[in-house]
Amino acid sequence: MFIVILLIALSVWGVAWVIVDVRRDGYGQRATDWSRVAGHDDALQRAESTTSYR
């Protein structure tokens, strides 16, 4: 019985540690800087620089 209680306590501690670690890892959502995305074609900028529209 002691081993079962020990395993449950370690499991609870591990889950709590994972939650804390994931919350402070620094890799949260960030706004995308579209000027740095490869192959990004800004249609509005392209339309403003041309004389005719499709």
Secondary structure as a PSIPRED ss2 file (coil, helix, strand):
# PSIPRED VFORMAT (PSIPRED V4.0)

   1 M C   1.000  0.000  0.000
   2 F H   0.000  1.000  0.000
   3 I H   0.000  1.000  0.000
   4 V H   0.000  1.000  0.000
   5 I H   0.000  1.000  0.000
   6 L H   0.000  1.000  0.000
   7 L H   0.000  1.000  0.000
   8 I H   0.000  1.000  0.000
   9 A H   0.000  1.000  0.000
  10 L H   0.000  1.000  0.000
  11 S H   0.000  1.000  0.000
  12 V H   0.000  1.000  0.000
  13 W H   0.000  1.000  0.000
  14 G H   0.000  1.000  0.000
  15 V H   0.000  1.000  0.000
  16 A H   0.000  1.000  0.000
  17 W H   0.000  1.000  0.000
  18 V H   0.000  1.000  0.000
  19 I H   0.000  1.000  0.000
  20 V H   0.000  1.000  0.000
  21 D H   0.000  1.000  0.000
  22 V H   0.000  1.000  0.000
  23 R H   0.000  1.000  0.000
  24 R C   1.000  0.000  0.000
  25 D C   1.000  0.000  0.000
  26 G C   1.000  0.000  0.000
  27 Y C   1.000  0.000  0.000
  28 G C   1.000  0.000  0.000
  29 Q C   1.000  0.000  0.000
  30 R C   1.000  0.000  0.000
  31 A C   1.000  0.000  0.000
  32 T C   1.000  0.000  0.000
  33 D C   1.000  0.000  0.000
  34 W H   0.000  1.000  0.000
  35 S H   0.000  1.000  0.000
  36 R H   0.000  1.000  0.000
  37 V C   1.000  0.000  0.000
  38 A C   1.000  0.000  0.000
  39 G C   1.000  0.000  0.000
  40 H C   1.000  0.000  0.000
  41 D C   1.000  0.000  0.000
  42 D C   1.000  0.000  0.000
  43 A H   0.000  1.000  0.000
  44 L H   0.000  1.000  0.000
  45 Q H   0.000  1.000  0.000
  46 R H   0.000  1.000  0.000
  47 A H   0.000  1.000  0.000
  48 E H   0.000  1.000  0.000
  49 S H   0.000  1.000  0.000
  50 T C   1.000  0.000  0.000
  51 T C   1.000  0.000  0.000
  52 S C   1.000  0.000  0.000
  53 Y C   1.000  0.000  0.000
  54 R C   1.000  0.000  0.000
